[in-house]
């Protein structure tokens, strides 16, 4: 791979007119850089797919985010299962899904690890993406294999600059949370760009054994071979360490909000993940369509350090370690035949291996998944889209089908999605039969020039449902047993999102209802924000007030060392998060943000035994040089 990279650079230099890479003076004189393809790594090149929501880097510029989970919580109706520590295993849930229902793609290749089946937003670097798009319903099922849940499509950033582009981001928050991010990018030839960056997240945490120690590095080499052909090589690395205390033991703690006296579930339990993602992406555009292909290698080392008393003095090791490796390939073709008809066809391949350990089954998997997707639009506001994906997994065929219809009459749009999908158990769960998932999404939306309201009702049925049962040693959950439930489960609910402006203030309230009797998800969950922007010449000042609230819930418990979610046993009463006030100032190439979270210092939690931060301040600064 390294030799091939040198050949790539040499050829690119030759195409650039025979200049050497070190000939920066020639680059300074050259005023015509080859423009990269903006569709390189994108979800859709010709508008075949319109995501439920997209976030570009400029769009999240003024949000007081620490990781991407903050962006999702502020700008979607997601109910985030949070451990109370930014950068931890905090999983957003949309439309009544469960933690392992979502799918994540890097430039057309799945990023979900077969080891745990989870990919928290905190592992995504907001500063290292052009945009992230969210798919739901038939789009998510067919194009990303999502099992009745959502799919997040992350597009790599593209830079094009003769002078060194540098961006620095710094964030400081409660309990000594400190985060930094740096990007350096420059064209080393008019059609060849090199980008490198890093991210650092650290915190001792609020409670005992709730520390965070994370490193990310990334490197990107993009070659604009021609105005219609781009090739890029991307490497992402993560060194992610966590103190996994399992939350506060409410039975032993007089005051769960007092971090000095609270007793945690696992005072001597932590974990670390080392992960490499190396990906080669090619995109070729032609009249009316685009062809793309990707080849990726993923390597992971999982480490869990358990308390000595769990070994009972035997030869069982305190540290548990195992490895997973994966080879992934994808090819995709997208074509717009005319103004009404467009289609996407492709195939994905996966070969994944994982070693066996005390906490995980052995993993030996090969999978091939061809798929086809089409969208037809009439001239009268009608749209029909959908397709099928056929998953051939270790010799067994699993079909995935998704169909959607949409009709618009004036400002009113009605839609209906139907999905038949499947969820495969992860390595740490069990060698069980996969879940069979059926999903129906019914939507109704009204949109004006400045005001809008959207309603989506969902019904989801799970057959061969994967249920988790805690395994106890005394009162301590030491593991989780996952099995197929005898009975199917039915989940339903409604999500309402609105937006309007009044006297220059933007209001964005949302309401989510989940009809499961308060089990796992509250009957009602609501979030609302009010934002005002004041322009000052070319600069902008903004202020936003944000609040979340929920009804009583028998909250889910998260068992971190086996990445398990089990049903809670205690009711959490009605609660709200105490309001967050966020201020930001865009001053030239600098953005300064200040947020005061939980202004009223209220007790709020979405996971059982994991309280959220009390009153706290988050300060962040981003500065771009030579933009």
C-alpha atoms as one frame of an Amber mdcrd trajectory, in Angstrom:
protein
   0.000   0.000   0.000   2.848   2.408   0.850   4.620   1.686  -2.446   1.389
   2.238  -4.318   0.951   5.555  -2.530   4.352   6.763  -3.727   3.487   5.728
  -7.281   0.220   7.649  -6.979   2.052  10.799  -5.881   4.598  10.468  -8.662
   1.981  10.059 -11.362  -0.057  12.944  -9.960   3.007  15.168  -9.967   3.629
  14.276 -13.591   0.031  15.126 -14.466   0.468  18.416 -12.646   3.023  19.484
 -15.223   6.255  17.870 -14.099   6.626  19.887 -10.900   8.128  18.241  -7.862
   6.209  18.132  -4.627   8.719  20.466  -3.029   8.237  23.077  -5.755   5.919
  25.207  -3.652   6.888  28.410  -5.447   5.431  27.017  -8.672   2.218  26.254
  -6.830   2.120  29.785  -5.453   2.229  31.128  -9.024  -0.392  28.655 -10.323
  -3.849  30.184  -9.954  -5.819  27.239 -11.390  -6.274  24.331  -9.010  -8.216
  21.335 -10.242 -11.600  21.388  -8.550 -12.539  18.215  -6.635 -15.823  16.428
  -7.225 -18.272  17.555  -4.517 -20.119  14.234  -4.970 -17.042  12.194  -4.002
 -18.169   9.924  -1.155 -21.618  11.559  -1.066 -24.898   9.825  -0.390 -26.446
  10.764  -3.725 -24.891  12.416  -6.760 -27.967  13.238  -8.848 -30.645  13.695
  -6.179 -32.000  10.144  -6.202 -32.155  10.170  -2.404 -33.213  13.039  -0.175
 -32.144  12.370   3.424 -34.360  12.908   6.407 -31.771  15.409   7.657 -28.245
  16.542   6.754 -25.610  18.452   8.703 -22.695  20.161   7.011 -19.682  21.515
   8.841 -20.822  25.158   8.388 -24.333  24.224   9.594 -23.082  23.103  13.006
 -20.563  25.899  13.331 -22.438  27.843  16.011 -23.694  24.867  18.044 -21.907
  24.325  21.394 -21.011  20.737  20.587 -18.422  18.632  22.323 -19.071  15.602
  20.126 -21.591  14.877  17.364 -24.128  13.517  19.867 -24.755  17.119  20.996
 -25.600  18.135  17.413 -28.068  15.260  17.033 -29.723  16.081  20.325 -30.122
  19.775  19.489 -31.245  19.382  15.868 -33.206  16.108  15.761 -35.899  14.589
  18.010 -33.423  11.901  19.083 -33.724  10.439  22.575 -30.063   9.949  23.509
 -29.246   7.091  25.871 -26.480   8.960  27.691 -24.063   7.877  30.395 -23.662
  11.488  31.477 -20.142  11.758  30.029 -19.507  13.395  26.653 -17.473  11.039
  24.475 -18.862   7.831  26.033 -21.221   5.167  24.635 -24.085   7.622  24.115
 -26.551   6.281  21.550 -29.294   8.402  19.878 -32.657   6.752  19.204 -35.033
   7.967  16.489 -38.563   6.734  15.815 -38.620   4.173  18.619 -35.547   2.247
  17.490 -33.202   0.325  19.802 -29.477   0.936  20.279 -28.253  -1.586  17.693
 -30.806  -0.673  15.024 -28.797   2.164  13.468 -26.226   1.836  10.674 -23.206
   4.086  10.005 -21.413   4.424   6.642 -18.085   6.036   5.750 -18.211   7.076
   2.069 -20.318   4.061   1.122 -18.748   1.423   3.412 -20.241   0.232   6.698
 -18.398   1.405   9.813 -20.365  -0.759  12.263 -18.128  -3.247  14.024 -19.305
  -6.853  14.130 -17.782  -7.051  17.599 -20.319  -4.903  19.474 -22.800  -3.787
  16.797 -22.687  -0.181  18.022 -21.117   3.022  16.725 -21.690   6.000  19.043
 -21.669   9.503  17.490 -18.790  10.440  19.775 -16.493   8.315  17.572 -17.295
  10.537  14.580 -15.171  13.673  14.253 -17.344  16.712  13.355 -14.264  18.520
  12.046 -13.459  15.663   9.643 -16.524  15.380   7.464 -18.083  17.352   4.662
 -21.532  16.389   5.872 -23.464  13.639   7.612 -26.847  12.609   6.207 -29.546
  10.696   8.080 -31.684   8.137   6.252 -34.887   6.588   7.550 -37.428   4.010
   6.395 -37.046   2.416   2.960 -34.011   4.580   2.111 -32.084   3.375   5.183
 -33.084  -0.269   4.718 -32.185  -0.655   1.041 -29.205   1.684   0.684 -27.550
   0.949   4.048 -29.066  -2.325   5.270 -30.506  -0.659   8.384 -32.839  -3.016
  10.201 -35.888  -0.823  10.639 -33.778   1.952  12.126 -31.821   4.927  10.865
 -28.622   5.164   8.840 -25.906   7.847   9.094 -23.913   8.483   5.923 -20.651
  10.357   6.563 -18.937  12.034   3.605 -15.217  12.759   3.817 -14.142  16.426
   3.703 -12.623  17.920   0.595 -10.168  20.772   0.663  -8.487  22.599  -2.215
  -5.939  25.252  -1.309  -2.562  26.472  -2.527  -1.640  27.921   0.867  -1.640
  25.825   4.057  -5.188  25.629   5.423  -5.250  25.244   9.209  -8.185  24.982
  11.583  -7.960  24.655  15.351 -10.873  23.827  17.658 -10.683  23.885  21.449
 -13.416  23.008  23.959 -13.517  23.020  27.748 -16.483  21.831  29.787 -17.521
  20.565  33.200 -15.437  18.211  35.322 -12.228  19.079  33.470 -13.480  17.939
  30.073 -10.949  19.216  27.529 -11.081  18.586  23.792  -8.872  19.802  20.956
  -8.972  19.266  17.219  -6.557  20.362  14.529  -6.692  20.196  10.723  -3.875
  20.908   8.262  -4.470  20.759   4.521  -2.601  21.878   1.410  -2.420  20.956
  -2.246   0.981  19.463  -2.962   0.122  19.636  -6.662  -2.738  21.458  -8.423
  -4.725  18.211  -8.503  -3.396  16.500  -5.366  -4.383  17.432  -1.809  -2.983
  16.125   1.470  -4.899  16.585   4.720  -3.981  15.529   8.235  -5.623  16.069
  11.580  -6.043  14.964  15.165  -8.589  15.061  17.975  -8.012  14.705  21.706
 -10.717  14.171  24.362  -9.920  13.924  28.077 -11.860  14.106  31.340 -11.506
  12.596  34.830 -15.323  12.401  34.899 -17.849  13.432  37.471 -17.984  10.180
  39.442 -15.455   7.567  40.487 -14.073   5.609  37.509 -15.802   7.736  34.866
 -12.698   8.944  33.053 -12.256   9.572  29.326  -8.975   9.371  27.427  -9.368
   9.447  23.655  -7.083  10.062  20.691  -8.073  10.282  17.044  -5.807  10.899
  14.074  -6.728  11.016  10.420  -4.996  11.430   7.080  -6.481  12.021   3.647
  -4.841  12.038   0.232  -7.167  13.050  -2.618  -6.152  12.905  -6.273  -8.279
  14.728  -8.860  -7.265  12.559 -11.790  -9.575  14.473 -14.117 -12.539  16.846
 -13.737 -14.752  13.743 -13.627 -12.614  11.236 -11.735 -11.479  11.474  -8.087
  -9.499   9.007  -6.008  -8.832   9.295  -2.282  -7.075   7.320   0.414  -8.323
   7.866   3.976  -6.959   6.583   7.271  -8.810   6.990  10.562  -7.321   5.898
  13.875  -8.929   5.779  17.319  -7.379   5.127  20.726 -10.397   5.294  23.000
 -10.179   4.636  26.731 -13.038   4.827  29.224 -13.630   4.336  32.911 -16.814
   2.269  32.810 -18.363   2.598  36.251 -21.824   1.378  35.195 -23.521   4.370
  36.795 -24.503   5.198  40.363 -25.783   2.487  42.683 -28.925   4.221  43.912
 -29.537   1.593  46.604 -26.189   2.332  48.312 -25.993   6.067  47.592 -27.825
   8.494  49.866 -27.636  11.229  47.223 -26.939  10.099  43.604 -26.188  13.699
  42.597 -23.317  14.043  45.085 -20.258  12.817  43.210 -18.158  12.811  46.399
 -20.299  10.309  48.299 -22.115   8.396  45.551 -21.286   4.687  45.214 -20.828
   3.497  41.636 -21.601   0.020  40.279 -18.080  -0.803  39.015 -15.300   1.215
  40.672 -12.538  -0.898  39.038 -13.739  -1.632  35.524 -12.530   0.090  32.373
 -11.943  -0.519  28.671  -9.885   0.643  25.722 -10.329   0.295  21.982  -7.634
   0.630  19.320  -9.137   0.921  15.846  -7.762   1.533  12.328  -9.917   2.268
   9.265  -8.073   2.453   5.935 -10.249   3.172   2.912  -9.652   3.750  -0.813
 -12.526   5.552  -2.580 -12.966   6.209  -6.315 -15.711   8.292  -7.934 -16.311
   8.806 -11.651 -18.998  11.179 -12.889 -20.599  11.012 -16.315 -23.531  12.710
 -17.964 -26.586  11.961 -15.839 -24.899   9.676 -13.333 -21.929   8.501 -11.332
 -20.002   5.317 -10.620 -18.128   4.759  -7.380 -16.174   2.003  -5.672 -14.498
   1.564  -2.321 -12.132  -0.878  -0.661 -11.534  -0.763   3.092  -9.653  -2.582
   5.835 -10.647  -2.364   9.494  -8.614  -3.628  12.452  -9.712  -3.459  16.092
  -8.230  -4.466  19.430 -10.720  -4.561  22.313  -9.488  -4.476  25.917 -11.586
  -4.831  29.063  -9.906  -4.636  32.504 -12.042  -6.261  35.181 -11.821  -6.072
  38.987  -9.653  -8.827  40.529 -12.497 -10.142  42.721 -14.358 -11.257  39.577
 -11.709 -13.892  38.952 -12.352 -15.683  42.297  -8.607 -16.161  42.707  -8.483
 -18.573  39.762  -6.287 -18.419  36.688  -8.927 -16.351  34.863  -7.148 -13.169
  33.697  -8.106  -9.746  34.942  -7.652  -8.283  31.442  -9.729  -9.590  28.555
  -8.485  -8.862  25.039  -9.604  -9.859  21.583  -9.152  -8.712  18.002 -11.410
  -8.267  14.991 -10.350  -7.625  11.402 -12.515  -6.931   8.390 -12.086  -6.498
   4.647 -14.887  -4.521   3.006 -15.655  -3.693  -0.610 -18.454  -1.740  -2.266
 -19.397  -0.752  -5.810 -22.205   1.612  -6.732 -23.844   3.009  -9.835 -26.310
   5.901  -9.839 -28.114   7.159 -12.917 -30.743   9.791 -13.666 -32.551   8.676
 -16.813 -34.789  11.744 -17.095 -36.411  14.338 -14.863 -38.707  11.746 -13.278
 -36.734   8.491 -13.071 -33.463   7.760 -11.242 -31.926   4.566  -9.904 -29.085
   3.249  -7.763 -27.600  -0.226  -8.016 -24.687  -1.734  -6.175 -23.167  -4.489
  -4.126 -21.230  -4.753  -0.869 -18.917  -7.467   0.352 -17.614  -8.215   3.842
 -15.112 -10.698   5.240 -14.744 -10.373   9.032 -12.915 -12.412  11.659 -12.862
 -12.071  15.437 -11.028 -14.005  18.110 -12.932 -15.640  20.960 -12.677 -14.383
  24.535 -14.458 -14.620  27.869 -16.722 -11.768  26.827 -17.218 -12.534  23.150
 -17.993 -15.391  20.820 -15.648 -16.137  17.960 -16.562 -14.296  14.770 -16.212
 -15.820  11.318 -18.315 -14.070   8.736 -18.525 -13.596   5.007 -21.304 -11.585
   3.467 -22.349 -10.355   0.026 -25.225  -7.898  -0.407 -26.363  -6.716  -3.853
 -29.121  -4.105  -3.892 -31.226  -1.990  -6.259 -33.135   1.198  -5.573 -35.283
   3.396  -7.835 -37.181   6.655  -7.517 -39.954   7.884  -9.826 -41.512  11.325
  -9.655 -44.526  12.505 -11.583 -45.192  16.068 -12.539 -48.133  16.227 -10.129
 -46.406  15.868  -6.744 -46.368  12.054  -6.688 -43.261  10.040  -5.837 -42.661
   6.303  -5.523 -39.317   4.902  -4.443 -37.908   1.701  -3.036 -36.030  -1.441
  -3.815 -34.501  -4.544  -2.342 -31.248  -5.779  -0.829 -30.360  -9.466  -0.743
 -27.935 -10.392   2.040 -26.077 -13.670   1.550 -24.510 -14.273   4.972 -22.455
 -17.403   5.624 -24.507 -19.253   3.023 -27.969 -18.102   4.198 -30.098 -15.620
   2.253 -31.862 -12.749   4.058 -34.024 -10.409   1.941 -34.495  -6.740   2.826
 -37.284  -4.829   1.086 -38.332  -1.197   1.375 -41.040   0.716  -0.502 -42.236
   4.310  -0.019 -44.864   6.511  -1.617 -45.279  10.256  -1.302 -47.896  12.715
  -2.505 -47.819  16.512  -2.322 -50.854  18.752  -2.691 -49.842  22.363  -2.319
 -47.902  22.778   0.946 -49.166  19.438   2.354 -47.172  16.218   1.829 -48.259
  12.724   2.858 -45.901   9.717   2.847 -45.960   6.012   3.610 -42.919   3.748
   4.136 -42.938  -0.026   4.484 -39.825  -2.032   5.408 -39.046  -5.733   5.856
 -35.575  -6.025   7.327 -33.312  -8.047   9.612 -30.889  -7.441  12.491 -27.931
  -9.752  13.045 -26.551 -10.270  16.563 -23.105  -8.869  17.323 -20.101 -10.868
  18.517 -20.656  -9.936  22.182 -24.335 -10.896  22.091 -24.923 -14.483  21.016
 -24.984 -16.994  18.172 -28.739 -16.495  17.881 -31.113 -16.262  14.983 -31.361
 -12.724  13.576 -34.314 -10.522  14.370 -36.953 -10.117  11.675 -38.139  -6.522
  11.626 -41.220  -5.024   9.992 -41.606  -1.256   9.998 -44.337   1.091   8.788
 -43.772   4.860   8.778 -46.697   7.195   8.066 -45.832  10.854   7.520 -47.780
  14.068   7.133 -46.041  17.417   6.691 -46.982  21.017   6.012 -44.375  23.552
   5.022 -44.590  27.240   4.332 -41.910  29.831   3.581 -40.856  30.096   7.241
 -43.119  27.733   9.192 -43.428  23.943   9.063 -44.828  20.980  10.934 -44.101
  17.298  10.323 -45.747  14.266  11.905 -44.464  10.698  11.590 -46.211   7.715
  13.131 -44.337   4.418  13.309 -45.258   0.811  13.987 -42.470  -1.763  14.309
 -42.824  -5.494  14.851 -39.900  -7.705  15.864 -39.957 -11.481  15.417 -37.138
 -13.647  16.844 -36.612 -10.650  19.101 -33.201 -10.480  20.750 -33.676  -9.954
  24.482 -30.956  -9.522  27.099 -31.096 -11.034  30.583 -28.682  -9.853  33.314
 -26.432 -12.434  34.968 -25.886 -11.652  38.655 -23.176 -12.374  41.200 -24.856
 -11.247  44.372 -26.325  -7.861  43.476 -23.728  -7.147  40.776 -24.446  -7.675
  37.081 -21.293  -9.394  35.818 -22.576 -10.237  32.339 -25.617 -10.352  30.063
 -27.175 -13.360  28.364 -28.845 -12.651  25.025 -31.377 -14.985  23.455 -34.286
 -15.056  21.020 -37.550 -14.287  22.782 -40.447 -16.672  22.297 -42.894 -13.889
  21.512 -42.667 -11.069  19.032 -42.743  -7.430  20.167 -44.774  -4.523  18.836
 -43.506  -0.944  19.132 -45.367   2.162  18.058 -45.293   5.897  18.511 -45.552
   9.356  16.981 -42.948  12.059  16.368 -43.985  15.679  15.802 -41.482  18.330
  14.702 -42.305  21.987  14.167 -40.441  25.141  13.222 -41.575  28.742  12.976
 -40.277  32.287  13.279 -41.738  35.089  15.365 -40.176  38.556  15.619 -36.915
  37.162  14.278 -36.763  34.305  16.798 -36.592  30.744  15.412 -38.589  28.198
  17.439 -38.023  24.421  17.038 -40.190  22.353  19.416 -40.627  18.587  18.990
 -42.650  15.910  20.751 -42.086  12.142  20.701 -44.692   9.689  22.002 -43.813
   6.019  22.563 -46.676   3.658  23.349 -44.765   1.034  25.349 -46.142   1.895
  28.745 -43.028   3.796  29.785 -40.784   0.768  29.362 -37.360   1.632  27.859
 -38.709   4.874  26.389 -40.907   7.467  28.122 -44.510   7.895  27.057 -43.670
  11.481  26.066 -40.308  13.075  25.329 -40.013  16.687  24.231 -37.273  19.073
  23.196 -37.551  22.721  22.245 -35.239  25.547  21.275 -35.560  29.272  20.635
 -32.774  30.969  18.637 -32.070  34.572  17.707 -29.358  35.710  15.292 -28.119
  39.299  15.167 -25.884  40.228  12.200 -23.157  42.814  12.712 -21.701  43.575
   9.313 -20.093  40.337   8.124 -20.133  38.957  11.672 -23.004  37.311  13.561
 -24.048  37.011  17.177 -26.568  34.364  18.212 -28.322  33.178  21.358 -30.280
  29.967  21.823 -32.280  28.490  24.696 -32.709  24.699  24.650 -34.639  22.349
  26.957 -35.515  18.633  27.133 -38.206  16.967  29.210 -39.677  13.473  29.587
 -42.394  11.692  31.490 -41.768   8.839  33.941 -39.912   5.853  32.494 -38.582
   2.490  33.564 -35.225   3.415  32.123 -32.915   0.933  30.427 -29.719  -0.146
  32.208 -26.434  -0.122  30.299 -23.852  -2.792  31.216 -20.685  -1.270  29.718
 -18.187  -4.151  29.806 -20.457  -6.347  27.659 -22.119  -3.447  25.786 -25.482
  -4.793  26.918 -28.830  -3.084  27.407 -31.225  -4.702  29.888 -34.678  -3.667
  31.033 -34.670  -1.423  34.074 -36.477  -2.276  37.290 -36.906   1.174  38.855
 -39.143   4.009  37.725 -37.584   7.404  37.068 -40.065  10.179  37.688 -40.964
  13.004  35.320 -37.899  15.179  34.722 -36.421  17.973  32.617 -32.817  18.953
  31.957 -32.847  22.415  33.560 -32.423  24.464  30.312 -29.264  25.255  28.359
 -28.368  28.761  27.234 -25.917  28.947  24.324 -24.219  32.099  23.036 -21.980
  32.300  19.986 -20.068  34.951  18.076 -18.829  34.513  14.510 -16.011  37.011
  14.164 -14.291  36.713  10.816 -12.590  33.319  10.722 -13.093  32.740  14.451
 -16.119  31.364  16.269 -16.457  31.683  20.049 -19.196  29.722  21.848 -20.341
  29.727  25.460 -23.049  27.435  26.821 -24.439  27.158  30.332 -26.033  23.728
  30.673 -28.664  22.675  33.205 -29.153  26.228  34.409 -31.505  25.091  37.182
 -29.273  22.148  38.164 -32.156  19.677  37.768 -31.771  15.899  38.047 -32.149
  14.338  34.598 -31.282  10.893  33.213 -32.136   8.804  30.150 -30.317   5.635
  31.273 -31.001   4.113  34.667 -28.215   4.917  37.192 -26.508   7.479  34.889
 -27.289  11.072  36.013 -26.561  13.870  33.552 -24.365  16.845  34.420 -25.583
  19.345  36.977 -25.102  23.046  36.208 -22.036  23.437  34.009 -20.315  25.704
  31.489 -18.961  24.726  28.070 -16.577  27.080  26.280 -15.308  26.402  22.774
 -13.301  28.335  20.197 -12.688  27.515  16.538 -10.191  29.443  14.446  -9.507
  29.010  10.742  -6.332  30.271   9.081  -5.952  30.888   5.329  -9.559  29.925
   4.625
